[in-house]
Structures are given as C-alpha cells and as structure tokens.
Amino acid sequence: MPVKKYKPITPGRRKSSVLVTKGVVADKRPEKSLTKKIHRNVGRNNQGRITTRHRGGGVKRLYRAIDFKRTKYDIDARVASIEYDPNRSAHIALLVYTDGAKSYMIAPDGLKVGMTVVASQGVVEYTVGNRMPLKLIPAGTQVHAVEIRPGQGAIIARSAGSGITVMGVDKGNAQLRMPSGEVRLVSEDCAATLGVVGNADHGNVRLGKAGRKRHLGWRPTVRGKAMNPIDHPHGGGEGRTPIGMKHPKTPWGKPALGVKTRRKKKQGSSNILKRRKQKRR
C-alpha cells in the first residue's frame, strides 16, 4: 500500500505521512466474539518497576484473537473483510468457514475480500493464504506465519512485509532463510502459510509529530548527547559534540548497538546453520 503525503498546511502535517489503506475496512468494528480487553503493563513488571523505558499512555485497544494454529483442516474459509489491527503492524483478515465459524488470520499480500483459503495437513492449491506443512511446500516458495515446533502455532514472520524462503527439505528438517539472512532448521512437519505478510510500507510512514507517537503508547525519549556527564556516558561537552568514545553505550555504561546479546547456550542455537549478517554502523 502506498504512502501518502498531504500539503504542509501545519507544522505537524509538513513531515508526516499516512498509509493509503485501499481494501482495508478502517472504520469497521471488529468481530465481537473474537475480541477481549487486555491489561496493559506499560513497561512495568509484576513488582511495578519500570523494565522497559518510555512506555505509557496511548489509545485504548481491544485485542483481536488471531488463530495462529488454523487447525480447521480441509474446510474452506471465505475472506469476509481485511481489517486494521492496532496490536500489530500487519493487517488481519476475518475468515468465515462453511460451517459458520469465524476467526482472524494474518493478512498476506495479495489476499482480497471474497477469496477462499484453506488449511490442510495434505497438499492444497499453492495460492496466497493457504496453509500446509513445510515438507509439502516446494523450494523457493515464500511463506510466513511459520511454526517452530509442530502444532505450536505461528511464531516466525508475523510482522508487516516479512517473508521466509523455503530453501529445501532434507532428513526431516526444512531449511528456512529468514528476512535477516539467517538460515535455520525447522521440522518438516511444522505448518506455514503461503505468501508474504502484507502492509509492507508500514515502516515507511513518518509520524511527523510527537502526538502520534504518544497515541501509540510511547513517551518522550531524551538523547544521551543532550544530557550532563553525570546522567549519561554520552553527555557533556560544549556545543554539538560527538559521543567522545569508540562505541556507543547505554545509560548504565554497557556497550550498545551491534553487540551480540544472544545467550551462548540458548535452546535452538544448534538449529541455526548460518548467522544473520551484522549491519555495519
């Protein structure tokens, strides 16, 4: 979906942009049976202490229950509508099955209202939105909403514009190339949905003013360079000075940006065939 800019009639509108949500029902109320209230912790843990900074406020949201497993096998489902979801970057599609049941799924690119999708443990038509095990998907196919363990539900590639390439299947495992370039082994019995997640231009939108950021639940962030030396390692100096050190640091003096943080003995590390490429800064 393209990004639209308006005439700069106000300072906030001058640098802001919006998505043209063609085909997305923006003002439709979500399916009531598939929504529930959620308690927001606004960056606090169970003791009430801030564990994630700069969170709080924001517009109230209803949670849309997404069917990440799609276990209604071999039953056709019609796409009734494609809707906006405030809880994720991707759009969601409302499915109405032939038996009357309703559910939400992540809307892939190219999915239209009126189309029919199906989930199966066998071979189905290779069209966008259909779901099947990885062992039945040809090499080179783009998929999303992939399971890590069979029956666990979609874990990988659920955000807007993300897609995974199936490299091939060998010895009971499928080789998947992630959007980051990482190549990972996953059981061939894990299910995946064909296609790439839609709303790829989500990351190209410029909010333009502080108010839109506050509506999303983000509070103001002060740059370390703008602080005093006692408050941040980057602070101090006369005028516009650089950070004054070889690598950037967190407010607590630990290295930041580009530092590996993955635990060496993390479960699943043995399934990574190729690490992702580190971005040079």
FILOPA-677422 format. One line per field, with one value per residue: residue in one letter; residue number from 1; x, y, z of N, C-alpha, C in turn. Coordinates in nm, 2 decimals. Layout:
<sites>
rest: A:...
nr: NUM:...
nx: X:...
ny: Y:...
nz: Z:...
cax: X:...
cay: Y:...
caz: Z:...
cx: X:...
cy: Y:...
cz: Z:...
</sites>
This chain:
<sites>
rest: M:P:V:K:K:Y:K:P:I:T:P:G:R:R:K:S:S:V:L:V:T:K:G:V:V:A:D:K:R:P:E:K:S:L:T:K:K:I:H:R:N:V:G:R:N:N:Q:G:R:I:T:T:R:H:R:G:G:G:V:K:R:L:Y:R:A:I:D:F:K:R:T:K:Y:D:I:D:A:R:V:A:S:I:E:Y:D:P:N:R:S:A:H:I:A:L:L:V:Y:T:D:G:A:K:S:Y:M:I:A:P:D:G:L:K:V:G:M:T:V:V:A:S:Q:G:V:V:E:Y:T:V:G:N:R:M:P:L:K:L:I:P:A:G:T:Q:V:H:A:V:E:I:R:P:G:Q:G:A:I:I:A:R:S:A:G:S:G:I:T:V:M:G:V:D:K:G:N:A:Q:L:R:M:P:S:G:E:V:R:L:V:S:E:D:C:A:A:T:L:G:V:V:G:N:A:D:H:G:N:V:R:L:G:K:A:G:R:K:R:H:L:G:W:R:P:T:V:R:G:K:A:M:N:P:I:D:H:P:H:G:G:G:E:G:R:T:P:I:G:M:K:H:P:K:T:P:W:G:K:P:A:L:G:V:K:T:R:R:K:K:K:Q:G:S:S:N:I:L:K:R:R:K:Q:K:R:R
nr: 1:2:3:4:5:6:7:8:9:10:11:12:13:14:15:16:17:18:19:20:21:22:23:24:25:26:27:28:29:30:31:32:33:34:35:36:37:38:39:40:41:42:43:44:45:46:47:48:49:50:51:52:53:54:55:56:57:58:59:60:61:62:63:64:65:66:67:68:69:70:71:72:73:74:75:76:77:78:79:80:81:82:83:84:85:86:87:88:89:90:91:92:93:94:95:96:97:98:99:100:101:102:103:104:105:106:107:108:109:110:111:112:113:114:115:116:117:118:119:120:121:122:123:124:125:126:127:128:129:130:131:132:133:134:135:136:137:138:139:140:141:142:143:144:145:146:147:148:149:150:151:152:153:154:155:156:157:158:159:160:161:162:163:164:165:166:167:168:169:170:171:172:173:174:175:176:177:178:179:180:181:182:183:184:185:186:187:188:189:190:191:192:193:194:195:196:197:198:199:200:201:202:203:204:205:206:207:208:209:210:211:212:213:214:215:216:217:218:219:220:221:222:223:224:225:226:227:228:229:230:231:232:233:234:235:236:237:238:239:240:241:242:243:244:245:246:247:248:249:250:251:252:253:254:255:256:257:258:259:260:261:262:263:264:265:266:267:268:269:270:271:272:273:274:275:276:277:278:279:280:281
nx: 0.08:0.06:0.24:0.11:0.14:0.04:-0.05:0.16:0.01:0.01:0.26:0.30:0.18:0.35:0.58:0.48:0.33:0.09:-0.06:-0.21:-0.49:-0.61:-0.87:-0.88:-1.09:-1.13:-1.29:-1.46:-1.61:-1.45:-1.49:-1.71:-1.71:-1.46:-1.29:-1.13:-1.07:-0.76:-0.51:-0.28:0.06:0.23:0.52:0.60:0.70:0.59:0.63:0.58:0.79:0.98:1.07:1.09:1.17:1.02:0.75:0.39:0.06:-0.13:-0.38:-0.68:-0.71:-0.86:-0.81:-0.76:-0.83:-0.62:-0.60:-0.35:-0.29:-0.47:-0.64:-0.86:-0.90:-0.90:-1.14:-1.31:-1.26:-1.40:-1.29:-1.40:-1.35:-1.09:-0.90:-0.79:-0.55:-0.47:-0.28:-0.07:0.17:0.09:-0.20:-0.52:-0.73:-1.06:-1.21:-1.46:-1.59:-1.72:-1.89:-1.99:-1.83:-1.60:-1.29:-0.98:-0.70:-0.35:-0.31:-0.20:0.01:-0.17:-0.41:-0.75:-1.08:-1.35:-1.21:-1.11:-0.97:-0.77:-0.67:-0.46:-0.34:-0.24:-0.17:-0.25:-0.40:-0.15:-0.18:-0.21:-0.24:-0.32:-0.25:-0.01:0.19:0.56:0.70:0.56:0.58:0.72:1.07:1.21:0.97:0.79:0.70:0.50:0.42:0.52:0.57:0.77:0.78:0.60:0.25:0.25:0.18:0.18:0.49:0.72:0.79:0.56:0.51:0.45:0.52:0.71:0.87:0.96:1.19:1.17:1.42:1.47:1.40:1.53:1.63:1.43:1.41:1.34:1.50:1.52:1.53:1.57:1.42:1.64:1.86:1.95:1.99:1.79:1.71:1.41:1.15:1.01:0.74:0.63:0.39:0.31:0.21:0.13:0.28:0.36:0.36:0.13:0.10:0.35:0.46:0.45:0.67:0.76:0.62:0.61:0.57:0.57:0.50:0.50:0.26:0.14:0.31:0.27:0.01:0.04:0.14:0.40:0.63:0.81:1.16:1.48:1.78:2.11:2.33:2.23:2.24:2.38:2.72:2.70:2.47:2.46:2.67:2.73:2.70:2.77:3.02:3.09:2.87:2.77:2.88:3.05:2.99:3.23:3.37:3.48:3.27:2.91:2.72:2.50:2.28:2.38:2.64:2.70:2.81:2.65:2.44:2.50:2.62:2.65:2.39:2.28:2.23:2.48:2.42:2.16:1.84:1.78:1.99:2.15:2.01:2.06:2.19:2.33:2.44:2.28:2.35:2.56:2.48:2.68:2.79
ny: -0.12:0.22:0.51:0.81:1.16:1.48:1.83:2.07:2.22:2.26:2.27:2.01:1.84:1.88:1.71:1.46:1.14:0.91:0.58:0.46:0.30:0.10:-0.12:-0.20:-0.22:0.03:0.17:-0.02:-0.20:-0.45:-0.81:-0.91:-1.14:-1.23:-1.06:-0.91:-0.75:-0.62:-0.61:-0.36:-0.33:-0.12:-0.12:-0.21:-0.45:-0.74:-0.63:-0.37:-0.21:-0.02:-0.18:-0.16:0.13:0.45:0.39:0.41:0.55:0.62:0.51:0.34:-0.01:-0.29:-0.64:-0.85:-1.17:-1.38:-1.66:-1.85:-2.11:-2.25:-2.49:-2.60:-2.81:-2.87:-2.73:-2.50:-2.15:-1.83:-1.50:-1.25:-0.98:-0.74:-0.61:-0.33:-0.37:-0.26:-0.38:-0.48:-0.47:-0.57:-0.62:-0.78:-1.06:-1.14:-1.45:-1.66:-1.97:-2.25:-2.39:-2.20:-2.10:-1.84:-1.66:-1.49:-1.42:-1.35:-1.12:-1.19:-1.05:-0.96:-1.10:-1.09:-0.95:-1.19:-1.40:-1.75:-1.95:-2.22:-2.45:-2.73:-3.06:-3.20:-3.18:-2.88:-2.63:-2.41:-2.12:-1.78:-1.75:-2.01:-2.29:-2.53:-2.82:-2.78:-2.97:-3.02:-2.80:-2.64:-2.58:-2.26:-2.12:-1.85:-1.80:-1.74:-1.68:-1.91:-2.22:-2.31:-2.54:-2.84:-2.80:-2.59:-2.34:-2.03:-1.86:-1.74:-1.47:-1.28:-1.01:-0.70:-0.71:-0.91:-1.22:-1.56:-1.77:-2.09:-2.31:-2.58:-2.93:-3.17:-3.48:-3.48:-3.22:-2.88:-2.62:-2.29:-1.96:-1.66:-1.33:-1.17:-1.29:-1.51:-1.86:-2.13:-2.44:-2.62:-2.84:-3.06:-3.11:-2.88:-2.62:-2.37:-2.06:-1.97:-1.72:-1.36:-1.15:-0.88:-0.52:-0.39:-0.14:-0.03:0.04:0.27:0.49:0.82:0.96:1.23:1.41:1.46:1.39:1.18:0.97:0.95:0.86:0.60:0.49:0.55:0.73:1.04:1.04:1.12:1.23:1.09:1.25:1.50:1.52:1.57:1.49:1.33:1.21:1.05:0.84:0.96:1.22:1.58:1.82:2.10:2.27:2.11:1.82:1.51:1.17:1.10:0.86:0.53:0.34:0.34:0.37:0.24:0.40:0.30:0.24:0.01:-0.16:-0.07:-0.11:-0.31:-0.51:-0.84:-1.01:-1.26:-1.55:-1.79:-2.06:-2.09:-2.24:-2.40:-2.29:-2.47:-2.53:-2.33:-2.27:-2.07:-1.76:-1.44:-1.15:-0.90:-0.56:-0.30:-0.01
nz: 0.00:-0.09:0.04:0.15:0.12:0.25:0.18:0.33:0.55:0.82:1.08:1.19:1.00:0.79:0.79:0.81:0.72:0.58:0.55:0.26:0.29:0.10:0.03:0.29:0.57:0.76:0.94:1.05:1.31:1.51:1.50:1.74:1.90:1.88:2.02:2.30:2.62:2.72:2.97:3.01:3.08:3.06:3.05:3.30:3.55:3.75:4.00:3.97:3.88:3.65:3.36:3.09:2.93:2.86:2.80:2.80:2.85:2.56:2.32:2.40:2.34:2.18:2.20:1.93:1.87:1.72:1.50:1.52:1.48:1.31:1.28:1.17:0.95:0.60:0.54:0.37:0.38:0.37:0.29:0.46:0.53:0.54:0.79:1.00:1.26:1.57:1.74:1.61:1.33:1.09:0.87:0.94:0.85:0.83:0.86:0.74:0.79:0.61:0.78:0.95:1.15:1.28:1.24:1.29:1.08:1.00:0.74:0.43:0.16:-0.13:-0.07:-0.10:-0.04:-0.04:-0.15:-0.12:0.13:0.27:0.51:0.56:0.63:0.42:0.07:-0.08:-0.30:-0.43:-0.34:-0.23:0.12:0.18:0.40:0.50:0.57:0.59:0.45:0.23:0.07:-0.21:-0.29:-0.27:-0.23:-0.10:0.24:0.54:0.89:1.04:1.21:1.49:1.64:1.57:1.56:1.75:1.67:1.48:1.49:1.37:1.14:1.13:1.12:0.95:0.60:0.62:0.52:0.46:0.30:0.17:0.16:0.11:0.18:0.40:0.54:0.74:0.82:0.74:0.56:0.62:0.51:0.67:0.70:0.79:0.68:0.81:0.83:0.91:1.07:1.07:1.18:0.94:0.96:1.06:1.02:0.77:0.62:0.29:0.10:0.15:0.43:0.43:0.39:0.36:0.35:0.60:0.76:0.63:0.70:0.82:1.13:1.21:1.42:1.77:1.90:1.76:1.82:2.09:2.10:2.02:2.24:2.34:2.53:2.58:2.47:2.58:2.43:2.48:2.43:2.48:2.75:3.08:3.19:3.42:3.40:3.17:2.97:2.72:2.76:2.82:2.72:2.49:2.30:1.99:2.03:1.95:2.07:2.19:2.23:2.15:2.10:2.11:2.42:2.67:2.91:3.14:3.10:2.96:2.65:2.34:2.05:1.79:1.94:2.04:2.19:2.23:2.42:2.47:2.52:2.45:2.39:2.09:1.94:1.81:1.58:1.40:1.10:0.95:1.06:1.09:0.90:1.03:1.06:0.94:1.11
cax: 0.00:0.15:0.24:0.05:0.17:-0.05:0.01:0.21:-0.07:0.05:0.40:0.29:0.15:0.46:0.68:0.41:0.27:0.00:-0.08:-0.34:-0.54:-0.71:-0.92:-0.89:-1.20:-1.07:-1.39:-1.54:-1.59:-1.40:-1.59:-1.72:-1.68:-1.31:-1.22:-1.13:-0.99:-0.63:-0.45:-0.15:0.15:0.30:0.66:0.63:0.69:0.49:0.65:0.55:0.91:0.99:1.16:1.10:1.15:0.95:0.62:0.28:-0.04:-0.18:-0.52:-0.72:-0.72:-0.92:-0.73:-0.82:-0.78:-0.57:-0.59:-0.22:-0.27:-0.56:-0.65:-0.98:-0.84:-0.98:-1.27:-1.29:-1.30:-1.41:-1.23:-1.51:-1.30:-0.95:-0.92:-0.68:-0.53:-0.38:-0.19:0.04:0.19:0.02:-0.34:-0.58:-0.84:-1.17:-1.24:-1.59:-1.58:-1.85:-1.97:-2.03:-1.73:-1.53:-1.16:-0.89:-0.56:-0.26:-0.35:-0.08:0.00:-0.25:-0.53:-0.86:-1.21:-1.42:-1.12:-1.12:-0.84:-0.79:-0.56:-0.47:-0.22:-0.20:-0.14:-0.36:-0.36:-0.05:-0.23:-0.18:-0.33:-0.34:-0.16:0.02:0.33:0.67:0.75:0.48:0.60:0.84:1.18:1.20:0.85:0.78:0.60:0.51:0.35:0.58:0.58:0.90:0.75:0.47:0.13:0.27:0.12:0.28:0.58:0.81:0.74:0.42:0.50:0.42:0.62:0.81:0.85:1.06:1.21:1.19:1.54:1.46:1.38:1.63:1.65:1.32:1.41:1.33:1.59:1.44:1.61:1.49:1.44:1.77:1.96:1.98:1.93:1.75:1.64:1.28:1.09:0.93:0.60:0.57:0.30:0.34:0.12:0.19:0.28:0.44:0.27:0.10:0.12:0.49:0.50:0.42:0.79:0.80:0.54:0.67:0.47:0.57:0.48:0.51:0.13:0.11:0.39:0.20:-0.11:0.09:0.19:0.54:0.65:0.93:1.30:1.58:1.91:2.22:2.42:2.17:2.24:2.51:2.81:2.66:2.34:2.47:2.81:2.74:2.67:2.87:3.08:3.05:2.80:2.73:2.99:3.02:2.98:3.36:3.42:3.48:3.14:2.81:2.69:2.37:2.29:2.45:2.78:2.73:2.81:2.52:2.44:2.59:2.68:2.58:2.33:2.22:2.29:2.55:2.36:2.02:1.78:1.76:2.10:2.20:1.93:2.10:2.30:2.40:2.40:2.24:2.46:2.56:2.49:2.79:2.75
cay: 0.00:0.34:0.61:0.94:1.29:1.59:1.96:2.11:2.33:2.28:2.21:1.86:1.78:1.90:1.60:1.34:1.07:0.81:0.47:0.45:0.16:0.06:-0.25:-0.23:-0.16:0.10:0.21:-0.13:-0.26:-0.59:-0.92:-0.90:-1.27:-1.25:-0.95:-0.91:-0.65:-0.66:-0.52:-0.31:-0.32:0.00:-0.13:-0.25:-0.59:-0.77:-0.55:-0.23:-0.14:0.00:-0.27:-0.10:0.27:0.53:0.34:0.46:0.62:0.56:0.49:0.21:-0.11:-0.42:-0.74:-0.94:-1.31:-1.43:-1.80:-1.88:-2.26:-2.28:-2.64:-2.64:-2.87:-2.91:-2.66:-2.37:-2.02:-1.71:-1.38:-1.16:-0.84:-0.72:-0.50:-0.28:-0.42:-0.17:-0.45:-0.54:-0.39:-0.63:-0.62:-0.91:-1.10:-1.21:-1.57:-1.72:-2.10:-2.30:-2.44:-2.08:-2.05:-1.72:-1.65:-1.40:-1.46:-1.25:-1.10:-1.18:-0.96:-1.02:-1.15:-0.99:-0.99:-1.28:-1.51:-1.86:-2.01:-2.34:-2.51:-2.88:-3.14:-3.25:-3.09:-2.80:-2.54:-2.32:-1.99:-1.70:-1.77:-2.15:-2.33:-2.67:-2.85:-2.74:-3.08:-3.02:-2.67:-2.65:-2.50:-2.12:-2.05:-1.75:-1.83:-1.66:-1.75:-2.04:-2.28:-2.36:-2.68:-2.88:-2.78:-2.48:-2.22:-1.94:-1.79:-1.66:-1.40:-1.23:-0.86:-0.64:-0.72:-1.02:-1.34:-1.66:-1.85:-2.23:-2.35:-2.72:-3.02:-3.28:-3.55:-3.45:-3.08:-2.78:-2.51:-2.16:-1.83:-1.56:-1.19:-1.12:-1.36:-1.63:-1.99:-2.20:-2.57:-2.64:-2.97:-3.06:-3.12:-2.75:-2.56:-2.24:-2.00:-1.93:-1.57:-1.27:-1.06:-0.76:-0.39:-0.38:0.00:0.02:0.10:0.39:0.60:0.92:1.01:1.37:1.50:1.39:1.34:1.05:0.88:0.93:0.78:0.46:0.44:0.58:0.85:1.10:0.99:1.22:1.18:1.09:1.36:1.62:1.51:1.60:1.37:1.25:1.14:0.95:0.84:1.04:1.36:1.68:1.89:2.23:2.27:1.98:1.74:1.37:1.10:1.10:0.73:0.44:0.27:0.40:0.30:0.26:0.49:0.23:0.22:-0.11:-0.14:-0.07:-0.11:-0.41:-0.60:-0.97:-1.03:-1.39:-1.64:-1.90:-2.19:-2.07:-2.35:-2.38:-2.24:-2.58:-2.53:-2.22:-2.31:-1.96:-1.65:-1.33:-1.06:-0.78:-0.43:-0.21:0.12
caz: 0.00:-0.10:0.15:0.10:0.19:0.24:0.17:0.46:0.60:0.96:1.11:1.21:0.87:0.69:0.78:0.84:0.61:0.62:0.45:0.18:0.32:0.00:0.05:0.43:0.63:0.87:1.04:1.09:1.44:1.49:1.53:1.89:1.96:1.87:2.08:2.45:2.68:2.76:3.07:2.97:3.19:3.03:3.08:3.44:3.58:3.85:4.12:3.94:3.85:3.50:3.29:2.96:2.95:2.77:2.76:2.88:2.78:2.44:2.30:2.44:2.24:2.20:2.14:1.83:1.89:1.59:1.50:1.47:1.45:1.19:1.29:1.10:0.83:0.48:0.54:0.30:0.46:0.28:0.35:0.47:0.54:0.58:0.89:1.07:1.39:1.64:1.82:1.52:1.21:0.98:0.87:0.97:0.76:0.90:0.79:0.77:0.74:0.56:0.89:1.02:1.24:1.23:1.30:1.23:1.04:0.94:0.60:0.34:0.04:-0.24:-0.03:-0.13:0.01:-0.13:-0.18:-0.03:0.18:0.34:0.58:0.55:0.66:0.30:-0.04:-0.13:-0.40:-0.40:-0.35:-0.11:0.23:0.22:0.50:0.49:0.63:0.51:0.37:0.10:0.00:-0.30:-0.26:-0.33:-0.21:0.01:0.33:0.66:1.00:1.04:1.34:1.53:1.68:1.51:1.64:1.84:1.62:1.41:1.57:1.29:1.03:1.15:1.11:0.81:0.50:0.64:0.45:0.47:0.18:0.19:0.08:0.08:0.29:0.40:0.67:0.83:0.85:0.64:0.57:0.60:0.51:0.74:0.64:0.83:0.62:0.89:0.78:1.03:1.05:1.14:1.15:0.82:1.00:1.10:0.92:0.72:0.53:0.17:0.07:0.23:0.50:0.36:0.46:0.36:0.36:0.73:0.81:0.56:0.74:0.92:1.22:1.19:1.54:1.90:1.94:1.70:1.89:2.22:2.08:2.01:2.37:2.36:2.60:2.52:2.49:2.57:2.38:2.58:2.40:2.54:2.90:3.15:3.20:3.54:3.37:3.06:2.92:2.60:2.80:2.84:2.61:2.46:2.17:1.93:2.03:1.94:2.19:2.25:2.27:2.03:2.08:2.20:2.54:2.74:3.02:3.26:3.07:2.88:2.51:2.27:1.90:1.72:2.04:2.04:2.32:2.23:2.51:2.40:2.54:2.42:2.33:1.95:1.87:1.72:1.46:1.31:1.00:0.91:1.13:1.01:0.87:1.11:0.98:0.97:1.15
cx: 0.09:0.14:0.20:0.10:0.07:0.02:0.04:0.13:-0.04:0.19:0.40:0.27:0.26:0.55:0.61:0.35:0.18:-0.01:-0.21:-0.39:-0.65:-0.74:-0.93:-1.00:-1.15:-1.17:-1.48:-1.51:-1.54:-1.51:-1.59:-1.68:-1.53:-1.23:-1.23:-1.05:-0.86:-0.58:-0.31:-0.06:0.24:0.45:0.70:0.62:0.59:0.51:0.63:0.67:0.92:1.10:1.18:1.07:1.07:0.82:0.51:0.18:-0.09:-0.33:-0.56:-0.74:-0.80:-0.84:-0.81:-0.76:-0.75:-0.55:-0.45:-0.20:-0.35:-0.57:-0.78:-0.94:-0.94:-1.12:-1.24:-1.34:-1.30:-1.36:-1.35:-1.47:-1.16:-0.95:-0.79:-0.67:-0.43:-0.28:-0.07:0.05:0.12:-0.13:-0.39:-0.70:-0.94:-1.22:-1.38:-1.59:-1.72:-1.94:-2.02:-1.93:-1.65:-1.39:-1.08:-0.76:-0.48:-0.29:-0.22:-0.10:-0.07:-0.38:-0.64:-0.99:-1.29:-1.34:-1.15:-0.99:-0.87:-0.66:-0.57:-0.34:-0.17:-0.17:-0.26:-0.31:-0.26:-0.09:-0.21:-0.28:-0.35:-0.23:-0.14:0.16:0.44:0.72:0.68:0.50:0.72:0.94:1.17:1.07:0.86:0.67:0.60:0.43:0.39:0.59:0.73:0.89:0.61:0.35:0.14:0.20:0.23:0.36:0.67:0.74:0.59:0.40:0.49:0.54:0.72:0.77:0.97:1.07:1.24:1.31:1.53:1.43:1.47:1.64:1.55:1.32:1.40:1.43:1.52:1.54:1.52:1.51:1.58:1.88:2.00:1.92:1.91:1.69:1.52:1.22:1.00:0.78:0.54:0.49:0.34:0.23:0.18:0.18:0.36:0.34:0.25:0.14:0.27:0.54:0.48:0.55:0.83:0.72:0.62:0.56:0.46:0.56:0.47:0.37:0.10:0.19:0.32:0.08:-0.08:0.14:0.33:0.55:0.79:1.06:1.40:1.72:2.02:2.31:2.36:2.18:2.38:2.59:2.76:2.54:2.36:2.62:2.83:2.73:2.79:2.93:3.02:2.99:2.77:2.85:2.96:3.02:3.12:3.41:3.40:3.35:3.04:2.78:2.55:2.39:2.37:2.59:2.81:2.73:2.67:2.54:2.54:2.65:2.59:2.52:2.26:2.30:2.36:2.48:2.20:1.96:1.75:1.88:2.16:2.13:1.97:2.22:2.39:2.35:2.36:2.36:2.45:2.57:2.61:2.74:2.86
cy: 0.12:0.43:0.74:1.05:1.40:1.72:2.01:2.23:2.36:2.22:2.06:1.79:1.78:1.78:1.46:1.27:0.96:0.70:0.48:0.31:0.12:-0.09:-0.29:-0.15:-0.10:0.13:0.10:-0.18:-0.40:-0.69:-0.93:-1.03:-1.30:-1.15:-0.97:-0.80:-0.70:-0.56:-0.49:-0.28:-0.19:-0.01:-0.16:-0.40:-0.62:-0.70:-0.40:-0.15:-0.13:-0.09:-0.23:0.05:0.33:0.47:0.39:0.54:0.55:0.54:0.35:0.11:-0.23:-0.52:-0.83:-1.07:-1.37:-1.59:-1.84:-2.03:-2.30:-2.43:-2.69:-2.69:-2.90:-2.85:-2.53:-2.25:-1.91:-1.59:-1.28:-1.01:-0.85:-0.59:-0.45:-0.34:-0.33:-0.24:-0.51:-0.45:-0.44:-0.61:-0.77:-0.93:-1.18:-1.33:-1.62:-1.86:-2.15:-2.35:-2.32:-2.03:-1.93:-1.72:-1.54:-1.46:-1.34:-1.24:-1.09:-1.08:-1.03:-1.08:-1.05:-1.05:-1.08:-1.40:-1.63:-1.92:-2.13:-2.38:-2.66:-2.94:-3.21:-3.14:-3.01:-2.71:-2.44:-2.17:-1.91:-1.72:-1.91:-2.19:-2.48:-2.69:-2.81:-2.84:-3.08:-2.89:-2.68:-2.55:-2.37:-2.05:-1.96:-1.79:-1.73:-1.74:-1.89:-2.09:-2.31:-2.51:-2.72:-2.86:-2.66:-2.36:-2.13:-1.86:-1.69:-1.59:-1.36:-1.08:-0.82:-0.66:-0.83:-1.15:-1.43:-1.74:-1.99:-2.27:-2.49:-2.80:-3.14:-3.34:-3.50:-3.30:-2.99:-2.67:-2.38:-2.04:-1.72:-1.43:-1.13:-1.18:-1.49:-1.75:-2.08:-2.33:-2.57:-2.77:-2.96:-3.07:-2.99:-2.69:-2.42:-2.19:-1.95:-1.78:-1.49:-1.18:-0.93:-0.63:-0.36:-0.23:0.06:0.09:0.23:0.51:0.69:0.97:1.16:1.46:1.40:1.32:1.20:0.94:0.85:0.85:0.63:0.40:0.46:0.72:0.91:1.04:1.11:1.16:1.18:1.20:1.49:1.62:1.56:1.47:1.28:1.17:1.03:0.96:0.93:1.19:1.45:1.73:2.02:2.23:2.13:1.90:1.59:1.30:1.08:0.97:0.64:0.38:0.34:0.31:0.33:0.36:0.43:0.19:0.09:-0.08:-0.15:-0.07:-0.20:-0.51:-0.73:-0.99:-1.17:-1.48:-1.76:-2.03:-2.18:-2.19:-2.32:-2.33:-2.34:-2.59:-2.42:-2.26:-2.19:-1.84:-1.53:-1.23:-0.93:-0.66:-0.35:-0.07:0.22
cz: 0.00:0.02:0.09:0.19:0.16:0.22:0.31:0.51:0.75:0.98:1.13:1.08:0.77:0.68:0.80:0.71:0.66:0.51:0.39:0.20:0.22:0.02:0.20:0.49:0.76:0.98:1.09:1.23:1.43:1.54:1.69:1.96:1.96:1.93:2.23:2.50:2.73:2.87:3.03:3.09:3.18:3.08:3.22:3.45:3.69:3.98:4.09:3.90:3.70:3.45:3.15:2.96:2.83:2.72:2.85:2.80:2.66:2.43:2.34:2.32:2.28:2.13:2.05:1.84:1.75:1.60:1.44:1.43:1.33:1.18:1.23:0.96:0.72:0.48:0.48:0.39:0.36:0.36:0.35:0.47:0.57:0.66:0.94:1.21:1.47:1.72:1.74:1.40:1.09:0.99:0.90:0.88:0.85:0.81:0.84:0.71:0.69:0.67:0.98:1.12:1.19:1.31:1.23:1.19:1.00:0.79:0.52:0.22:-0.07:-0.20:-0.04:-0.06:-0.09:-0.17:-0.08:0.00:0.25:0.40:0.58:0.59:0.53:0.20:-0.08:-0.24:-0.35:-0.42:-0.22:0.00:0.27:0.31:0.49:0.55:0.54:0.42:0.23:0.02:-0.08:-0.25:-0.33:-0.30:-0.09:0.11:0.45:0.77:1.02:1.19:1.37:1.57:1.62:1.61:1.74:1.80:1.56:1.51:1.49:1.18:1.04:1.14:0.97:0.72:0.51:0.57:0.46:0.34:0.22:0.10:0.03:0.20:0.28:0.53:0.78:0.87:0.73:0.66:0.53:0.61:0.56:0.67:0.68:0.76:0.69:0.83:0.90:0.99:1.14:1.09:1.02:0.84:1.05:0.99:0.89:0.63:0.41:0.15:0.17:0.30:0.43:0.44:0.47:0.38:0.50:0.79:0.74:0.61:0.84:1.00:1.22:1.31:1.66:1.94:1.89:1.77:2.03:2.21:2.07:2.14:2.41:2.42:2.55:2.56:2.48:2.52:2.48:2.56:2.46:2.69:2.95:3.17:3.32:3.51:3.26:3.01:2.80:2.64:2.81:2.71:2.58:2.31:2.12:1.93:2.01:2.07:2.27:2.30:2.14:2.00:2.16:2.32:2.59:2.85:3.14:3.22:2.99:2.73:2.45:2.12:1.84:1.81:2.04:2.18:2.33:2.33:2.43:2.41:2.52:2.35:2.18:1.87:1.78:1.59:1.36:1.23:0.97:0.99:1.04:1.00:0.96:1.03:1.03:1.00:1.14
</sites>
